[in-house]
Amino acid sequence: MKKYLIFFVIIFSAGIIYSQTAEEIIKKAEDAVKGEETAQGTFKMTIHTSDYTRQLVMESWWQGNKNSLILTKSPKKEEGNKTLKIGNEMWQYLANTETTIKIPPSMMLQSWNGSNFTNDDLVRESNLAKDYTQKIIGDEKIGGNDTWKIQLIPKPDAPVVWGKLYYWVRKKDYLPALVQYFDEKGNMVRYLVYSDVKDFNGRKLPAKWTMYDNTKKEDWTKIEILDMDFNIKIPPRKFSFQELERGS
């Protein structure tokens, strides 16, 4: 009994004792925005730089982290463009030229359509629970909400480029509040702010996701969820080449 008491005192004195692990908290936050099974939604993306501002409207279908399809609905000159992910492979279809381009793994961290989001961000390739070691490092207020601050360090063989992430999760509903992305030298490259929580078919989600470029202060991209539904039936052919190259 004395041995266990000493052990408890050592753990308690080292800092706050949490009833959940960082892995459990991150999984709940990721499931909240991604959906555990299938999801379908319509989004508006605003891309802002020092030189221009442009907007796109997209419809998207997801099957967890496995498969996804993104269809651009506007503007007119980009209408019908699609991005398809099947497993670990990704393709883009350009409607104007009826051309299909395979995206190699080396380009997953490249900008998606000129935005501050990457190909990886849009098709949900990375898996935080699988690719990173996670640790709760504190409690902070973000946007007036109590949050857990979680540090994520990539595992040795993980196919990621970030040297470190900080991820804040709201305590009251496990929704993400803020994510900071650092390079291998410890410099913050970008950060993602989640805001404007709304109800989408019985499920609460941040309706606005704004990615800021920390190296170009005037550049940011905002995704606004217009509608969203989860755990719906999506035909298997939706994630196929026939669907990718089919006219809208």
Secondary structure, DSSP 8 states (H G I E B T S, - for coil): -HHHHHHHHHHHHTS---SS-HHHHHHHHHHHHH-SSEEEEEEEEEEE-SS-EEEEEEEEEEETTTEEEEEEEESGGGTT-EEEEETTEEEEEETTTTEEEEE-GGGTTSBSTTSSSBHHHHHT---HHHHEEEEEEEEEEETTEEEEEEEEEE-TT-S---SEEEEEEETTT--EEEEEEE-TTS-EEEEEEEEEEEEETTEEEEEEEEEEESSSTT-EEEEEEEEEEES----GGGGSHHHHTS--
